[in-house]
Amino acid sequence: MSAAAPQVSELLAGSPYRGYVYAYPHKTAYRPLDRPRSLDAVWAGERKDALFLYIHVPFCTMRCGFCNLFTQANPKDSLVPLYLDALWRQAEVLRDAVRPAAFARFAVGGGTPTYLTESGLDAVLDIAERVMGADLSAIPACVEVSPDTVTPGKLSLLKRRGVDRISIGVQSFLEAEVKASGRSQRTSDVHAALQMIRGLGFPVLNIDLIYGLPGQTVATWSHSVREALRYRPEELYLYPLYVRPLTGLGRSAREWDDERLACYRAGRDLLLEAGYRQVSMRMFRAAHAAADAGPVYCCQEDGMIGLGCGARSYTRELHFATEYAVGATGVRAIIADYVQREPAEFAVAGHGFELDADEQRRRYLLQSLLTVDGVDPERYRRRFGSSVTDDFPELDSLFEIGLATSEDGSVRLTAAGLERSDAIGPYFFSDAVRLRMRGYAAR
């Protein structure tokens, strides 16, 4: 991800792919805190009536060539129970720090959560319910899976425990494409996994696909989108390929920006024609998807509790997590430290990013603007006591070049702006965040 501030002209003429802003600030802006904070103090003044609980499982059967997630491939068998024990210790500490708390969302990600055995998955869900107090039968609960790790037993367990959303990383339905990207995957396993998920009747199936893979064309990409549509997923995420340092593809010298924009447009059009509603540049929701019946949760305003290596926690003024790494050596070292931690070490936030008033406004803007619904100016004013267009005069530049509009009362991206979300997002990063990202040493 480039640390230089984009110019307005670059938003139209430059690459649409500068960086995926799924959270702000990016983890590469996190640093050891000048003053480590006790979790009791961190959460003392926070609203805790609608929290997101996230548990990270940093294990996989392989590391794909495009993957920059915090994960370790094929760990020693002895490491997994040590990790689950550490998760339990951390959860007990966090539970005490956030009491009383109510959870509105729950997710298990990775890595690949279904790398775990059935008993391991059971243990993770026990941490959510028995330790943290989340009622998985009453809130949206998601678990990420991969085609090579799902089994009828694991899926039945998840369904029985209240998981209502399964997200599966397919990436491509063509074996040549996934092989060229450093992923070992048989298309027959993909179809078998999707049939199992559908057969068990999970209310929400999400399929992740990636465009821009080695050797991929608009035609082969469209084939994968159509294959995914055969399973009538409630949600589809279309991700552009990003080749990052220390990943398998990142060590090659190839340029990857050849056909990504054309693929995005083709995939978007196929989904819109099939009746899907676009939620963001990446996310599409089916017309047949049931309305969300869970408690109200707003990612711009409500907090998150992250358990495990690689999991972030959010409050209004502090984002914190374990250290971040992609390379195998760095990941192993961080996990080795995590599994040895005593409860007192989990009671302190020591690594993260403190958000002042300006950074809080930037985060709210980015979390809103990069969705189809955009920014509600009145809601922004109620939150911050100021005007979003006064706080961010850069928005005028987006209006002038047709990437955003405010004609319907909301500040939202146009279709041309939405497809350039990954350039518009970094446009609003603060100088302080860019400086930290520039100074991050990949490990």
N, C-alpha and C positions, 0 to 999 in steps of 0.2 A: 504494500500500500504506500503510495507516494506521500511524503510529508510536506511537499510544497503546496502552497495555496493555489488552487486553480484560478485562472482568469476567466472572466465571463465569456470571452470568445472561445475558450476551450470547451465550454459546456455544449457548444454546438459543433465545433470543428474537431475537437480532440476525441480521445477514446472515451466511450461511454462507461468504461470499466476501470475505475480508479480504486474502488474499495467498497465492500459490502458493509453497510452500516446497520448491523443487526443489534448493536448496542453502542451507546456513547457514554464515556470515551472507550476507545478500543483497549483491550488488555495490554497492548504494547505501551500504553501510556501509564500503566500502573507502576508504582515504585514502592520500596519500603517507606512506610509512613514516618515522618519526623517524630511523631508522638504516637506510639502504639495505643490503641483505644480498647478499653474493656467492652465486651459485647453488651453488658448491662447498660453502660453509658450510651453506647451506639444506638440501642433500641429504645432507650427510656422515653424519648419524646416523640416516638413515631406512632402513626396509626397502624394498628395490627389486626384490623377487622377483615382484611381482604388481601392476604398474602399469597404469593406464589411459592410453592415448595418444589425445589428441583434437587434431584439426586444424580450425581455423575458416576458412571461406571467406566473407568478408563482402560478397558480391555477389549481386544478384538482378535479375530483369527488371523488377520493380516493388516498391514498398513497400505492403503491404496496410494497410487502414485500422486493423486491430487490432494490427499488428506493433510490438513494442518490442525486437526483436532488433538486435544490432549488425550493420548491413548498409547497403550503399550501392547504390542502384538505378542500373543502366546506367552503370557507370563508363566513363571513356575507355579505349579499347582499349589504350593504352600503360600503364595502371595495373596491369592484371592480371599481365603478366610481371614488373613491378617487385615486386609483392606476392609472387609465387612465389619470386623470387630472395631476398627478405627472409626468407621462411619457411625456405628452405634454410640461410641464415646462422644464423638462430635455432636451427634443429635441430642444427646442428653444435656450437654452444655448449652446448646442453642435453645432447646426447649425452655430451660430455666431463664434464659436471657430475654425471651420474647413473651413469656406468660403475662397475661392471657392473650392468646392469639387465635385467629380463625383463618382457615385456608380456603381460597377461592379457586385455586388451580394446583395441579400436581403433574409433574413429568419426570420421567427417568430417561436420561440420555447418555451419550458416551462419545467415543467408544461405541460399543455395541452391548447394551444391557442383556440381550439374550445370549451373549457369550456365557453368562452365568448358567449354572444348572438350575433345575426347578427349585431346589432348596435354597440356592443363592438368591433367586428372584423373590422367593417367599420372604427371605430375610430382609431384603430391601423394602418390600411392601410393609413388613412388620415395623421397620424403622419409621416409615411414614405414618402408620396408623397408631401403633402402640407407644412409640416414643414421642413423636411430634404431635399426635392427636388429630391428624387429617382424616376426614371421613370420605374415603374414596368412592363410596356409593352415592355420595351427595354432590360431588364436584367433578368437573371434567378432569380426567386422568389419562395421561398419554405415556406410552412406552415406545421407544425406538427399537426396530428390529432390522436384521439383515436376512437375505434369502438363505444363507448357508447356516444360520443358527436357529431358525424357528423350527419348532416341533409341535405336533398336536398337544403334547403334554404341557409345554410351556405356554402355548396360547390359551389352553383351557384354564390353566392356573390364573393367568392374567384376567381372563373374562370373569372367573369366579370371584376374584378379589376386587372387582369393581372397575377395572380399566376399560374405558369406553372408546379410546382412540389408539389405533396402531399406525405408526409412521414407519414405512419401509423404504430404505434406500436402494432403489433399483438402478438409477443413473442411466442405464441404456438397456434395451431389449436385444441388442446385437452383441454377440460374444466377442467379435473382432474389436469392437470399440472399447469394451471394458478391459479386454486384455491389453490393448495398446495403452490404456491409462494406468496400467499396473495393478489391475484388480482381477482376481481369479473368480469367475462367476459363470455358471452354466444357466442359459436361458430356461432350460427345463426346470431348474431349481427355483427360478423366479416365479414361473407360472404355478408351480406346486405350492409355494409359499402363499401366493395371492389367493389361490383356491382354498387353502386352509383358513386364511383370515376371513374370507368371505363366508365360508361354510359355517364358521362359528358365530357369525352374526354380530360382529363388532359394529356399533352404530357409526363410527367414523373410521374410514380408511384413508390415509394420506400416502401418496406415492411421490417420492423425490426423483427427479430426473435432472441430468446435467447436459447442457449444450456447450459446444466448443471442444469436445473430446477429440483426440488425435484421429484423423481419418474421417471424422464425421462430416456429413453434408446436410444441407437443408432437407433433402429427401430422406436420408436415414434418420435424422432427428424427428421428422414428421412421423415416420414409421413408429418410433418409440412412443410418441405422444398418443398415436392411435391405438397402439397395443395397451397402453395404460387405460385408455378410455373404455376398453372392453370390460374392465372390472368396475366401472361406474364408481370410481373413488369419490368420496365426499369432498376431498381436498387434493389438490396437486400443487407441488412446488417445482418451479422451473428455475434451476440455478445455472448461471453462467460459470464456466470453468475459470477458476483463478489459480494461477501457478505461483506458489509462494516459496520463499526460501526454505531449504532443508527438507522439502518434500521430494518424492521420486521424480516427478515431472519438473520440479524447480531446478534440478541439477542438469537439465538438458539445455541446449542453446536455441531451442525452437521458439518462434513467435507464435502466440496462440490467439491473436485477435482477428483471425481471418473472416470467420462467418458468424460470429456470435450474435451480432445485431440482427442479421437476416433470420437466424434460427429463433431468436426471441420473438420476432414478429410473426413468424410462421406458427410457432407454438401458441402464442397468444390468440391468434385468429382462429386456430382450430378449437381452442377451448371456449372462446366466445361463441363460436358457431354451435358448439355442443351445449350451450346454455349455462356455462359457468360464469360466475361473476368475478371480475378481477378485484382483489383486495389490495395488492401491492404489486411491485414489479415482479415478484416471485410467486406470490400466493394466489390461487384461484379456488373458488368454492362453488360446488355444484348447486344447481337449483333445487335438487331433491334432498340436499343436506338439511337436517332438522335444525330449527332455531336453537341457539345456545340456551339451555335451561338452567345453567349453573349460576352461582352468585355473581354479582357484578364485579368485574375486575378490569382495571384500566392500567395498562403498562406504563403510561406517562405519569401516573400519580401513586400507584400502589407499590409496595415493597416486595422484595424477593429474598427468600432464604435458600442459599445453595449449600448442599452438603457434598463433601468429597473433593478430591483433587480436580482442578479445572472448573469448579462450580463457583459462580459469582454470587455475592449477596449485595442487595441494593437497599439503601435508605435514601432519603432526600439529599443528604449531604455527604454520604460516603458510599463508595463502591469498593468492595474488597474481596479477595480471593487468595488462593495459594499462588505461587509463582507460575509463570506461563512458559511452556517449552513445546517444541515440535520434534526436535531431534531425539533419537532413542536414548542417548546418554542423559540428556537433561530430564526427560520424562521419568526415566528409571530413578534418578536421584531424588526428584521431588516426591515420587510415590514412596520411596524408601524412607524418606523423612516423615511423611504423613503417617505411615502405619506405626511409627514408633512414638507418636505424640501422646503425651499424657493429657488428661482433661484440662488441666490448668493452661496448657499451651493452646487448646482450642478456645479458651475463654477470651482471647485477645485478637483483635484485628491489627495485623502488622504490615500488610501489603495491599496497596490499592490506590485510590484516587479520591481526593476530597473535592467536592463540587461547591464552588461559591455560587452566588446568585446568578452570575452570568452563565456559568456552566450548567446550572439547573435549567435556565431558559433554553440554552442550546439543545440540551437533551430532549426537553419537551417538544421543541420545534421539530427536531429530526424524527422522533418517534411518531409524530403526527403527520408531517409533511410528506413523508415517504410512503404513505398509504393513500389509497384512492379517496378516502373521505377528507383528508387534509386537516388543516388547523381550524378549529372553531374559535374565531377571534374573541367572542364573549367569554367562553370558557377559559381561554388564555388570560384574559383580563382579570377574571375572578381569581385565578390562581396567583398571578404575579402583580396585579394592580397596574398594569401598563399595556400598551398596544403592541401587538406582535409586529406590525409593520414599522412602528417607531423603533422597537428594539432591534429589528433586523432590516435596515434599509436596503440590504442586498437583495431582498425580495423584489424590489422595484426592477432590478436588472432582469430577473426571471420573467416578470410581467412583460417587459419591453421586448424580449426575444421570443416570447410565445411558449415558454416552458412552464409557466404557472399563470393562474388566473384568480381573481377574487370577485368575479361578476355575480356569483350566486350567494354571496355572503360568507363563504368559507375561502380560506387561502389553500388552494389545491393545485397539484401538478396537472398539466394537460397530458394528453397521450404522448406527445413528444417529450415532455418532461419526465413522465413516468418511466419511459424506457431508458432515460439517462439518470435514473435514481442514484446509481453508483458513482456518478460524477457530481451530482448535485449535493449528495450527502457530505462528502469531504469539503465542498465549497464553504460549508458553515462550521467547520471545525475551528476552534479557537487557536490562536498562535501558541498558547501554552501546551495544548494537546499535540499540535504538530511537532513542537520542539521535543517533547518527550518521545513521541513515536520515532522521530528521526534518531534519537539517541539510544533507542532500544537495541541491545545486542542479541541477535537471534541465538537461541541455544536449543 
